[in-house]
């Protein structure tokens, strides 16, 4: 039941953020081939209606988490995530290329919100979830930014790839973040306490997924083309299901030790 409530509440907040993002970017979306057929640029939906819809979605998600989560922490973080994504990250895309790093903060929150809704605790697991998602987003989005660099430039959006005609800076950052991802994706199998620590299946999956993503990033660095950027993007889309899926399935494939093992009693003998 908690899982259902966590998924529904988080989904409502994420949907609201997405709608409000498209309201604010309706002009720039109309300038890019990849987004010009969205409802707002084509005029199929008005921006006032969309704004009301987005606010309603986000607010209902926050209130739903407030009512159903184990504590108030998930609702508070959901509010901050919505505000950060809509009012900080989205406007920053027209000001500075640092928007990618800033946007990765609210972008990393949805799985964390689900976790907080069930545990109401910013513990080590929550921070690991956040860190993995944060680091993963940078090379993932760099691949997208390179593939659509000309469209971003035409729309006036400040992306690192816009002023990087040779792809050197974009590809270097992609490789560096993939190296970091290879490390942080394996941390749950190392730093968590034994009763929460995933085992060899998780470690194998994280190393495999991270290695494939890193390989794609290195290939792109050696030859920055749209095709190899797309290969890196596909590797990024494979990474999360492998790593998080292995983490979730770990208790199904092996028994973990108890947090507090039951005391063994010795029967008295005469």
N, C-alpha and C positions, 0 to 999 in steps of 0.2 A: 504494500500500500504506500509506504514512504517513497519507494522508487517511482511509482506511478505519479505521485504528487510532485516529486522533484523534477521529473522529465517534463510534465505538463507546465509547471510554473516557469521553469527555465526556458522552455520553448516559446512561451508567450512573450517573455522579456526579449528574447533574441529576435522574434518576429517583429515586435514593436520597434526595436533598434534598426532593423533592416528597412522597415517602411519609412521611418523618419530620416534615415540616411538617404534614401532615394528622393524624399521631398527636398532636402537641402541640395542634392546634386542633380536635380532635374534638368538644369541648363547644360551642365557639363556632360551628363549622360546622353543628351541629344546630339552632342558633337562627336561621340565615339560610336564606331560601327558595332562594337560588342554590346552596347547598352542602349542604342537609339530606339530599339523597338519595345523598351519597357513601357508600362502603362502611362507614366507621367509625361515622358517626352513626346509620346504620340497623342496625348490629350484624351486618352480613353477614360482617365480618371483625373479629377481636379485635385490641386494641391491642398485645398482646404479639407476636402473629404479625406484625403490620404493622411493629413496631419491628425485629424480627429481619430481616424482608425489606428494610426501608430501609437498615439498617446493612450488610447483605450487598451490596446494590446499590452503595452508596457506596464501600465498601471495595474491592469488586472493580473498580470503575471507577478508583480511585486506583492500585491495584496493576497494573491493565492498562496505564495510562499510564506507570507506572514501568518496565514491562517493554518497551513498544513504542515509546515516544516517543523523540525524538532525544537528549533529555537528561532530567534530573530535575526541571527547572523546572515543567513542566506538572503533574506529580503533586503537587508541593508546593503550587502554586496551587490545584489541585483540592481538596486537603485543607482549605486555608484558606477556600475558597469554600463548601464543605459546612458547615464549622463556623460561618462567619459567617451563613449563611442560616438554619440550624437553631437555633443556640444564641444568636445575637445578634438578628437581625431578627425572627424569629417571636415570642419573648417580648416584644420591645419594642413590638409592636403593641398590647399592653394597657397600656402605660406612657406613651408619648409619640407625638405625631403626626410626630415626626422620623423615625419608622420608615420612611417612604417613601424618604427620602434614604439612610438606612442600607441598606435592602433593595436599592436600586438598584446598590450596589457588587457584591454577589455575583450579582445579576441580570444585570449586564453582562458577566460572566466567560465564559459558555459559548463564544462565538466566539473569545475571547482564548485560552481553553484549547486549542482546536483549533489556533490559530496557534502557540502556544508548543510544542505537541507536535511540530510540524514544524520550527520554527526554533530552539527553546530560547533565545529572546532577547526580552527586554522592550525592543524597539526602538521607533522612531517609529510604525511601522505598528500595533504592538500597542497603544500608547497611544491612537492615533486610533480604533481599533476600540472600545476600552474607553470612550473619551469619548463617541463617538456613541451607543453603547448606554446609557450612564449617563444622558445628557441626555434621550434619547428616552423612557426609562421614566417620567420624572416626569409630563409631560403625558398620557402614555398611561394611567398609573394614576390620575391626577386625574379623568379622565373616568369611569373605573370607580367610583372612590370617590364621585363625585357621584351617579351612577345608583343606587348601592346604599347611600346614606348612612344611610337609616333602618334598614336591616338591620345595617350595621356598628354603629350606635348601640345597637340592641337586643342585639347580641352583646357589647357592652362593648369594642369595638376603637377605638383612638384614631386617627381619621383627620381630616385637615384639614377635610373637608367636613361632619363631624358638628356642629361648632360654627360653621358658616357658613351660616345659613338663607337668606341672600339670594344666595349664590354668588359674592359679590364677591371674596373672598380666593382662593377656588379658581380662578376664571376668570382673575384677574390673574396668578397663578403659572403657569397653563397658557399664557397668551400670552407671558410672559417666557421660559419654557423653550422654547417653539416658536421664538421669535426666536433664542435661543442655538443651538437645533438647526439652524436654517437656516444659521448660520455654521459650526458644527463639522462638519456633514455635507459641507461643501464643502472642508474643509481638506486632505483627501488629494490633491485636484487642485491644491493650491498649495504645500504644505510638503514633500511627499515629493521625494526626488531624482529626476531625469528618468527614470532607468531603471525606477522604481517608480510614477511619477506617472500616475494615470488622466487621460484627456483630456476632450474636449468632451462626449462622450456621458455620461460620469459627471457632469460639472458640470451639464449640462442636467437629468439625472435627479434629482440632489440638490436643485437649485433648484425643480424642479417638485414633488417630493414634499414638500419643506419648505414651499413656498408653499401647497399644498393643506392641509397640517396647520395652518399658521398661520391660514389663512382660516377653517377650521372652529373653531379656538380663539377667534378674534375674534367670530365669530357667536355662539358660546356665551357669551362675555363680555357681549355686547350683550343677550342674552336667555337667562339660565341655566335651561334646561329639560332634562328627561331626554332628549328627542328630539335636541336639539342636542348634548348630551353624547355620545349614541350616534354621531352623525355625526362628532364629533371622534375617538371611539374607532376608527371605521372608517378615518378618514384616517390614524391612527397605524399601523393594521395594513397600510395600503398603503405607508407610508413605507419601512420596512425592506427589503421585497423589491425596491423600486425602487432604493434607494441601494446596498445591498450587492450586488444582482444586477448593476447597472451597473458596480460596482467589479470584480466577478469577471469579467465578460464583456469588460472593456476590452482585455485582450491579444488577444482573438479578433477585434476589429473594427479594430484598428490596431497597427502595429508600434511597439515602444518602442525607444529607443536602448539600446545595451549599456552596462553599468556601466563597463566598461573597453574602449573601442573598439579593435579590432585595429590594430596599427601598420601603416601603408602603407609598403611598401618600394619604393624607386626603383631600377630596374634600371640597373646601371652601363653607361655607353656608352664606347666607346674615344675 
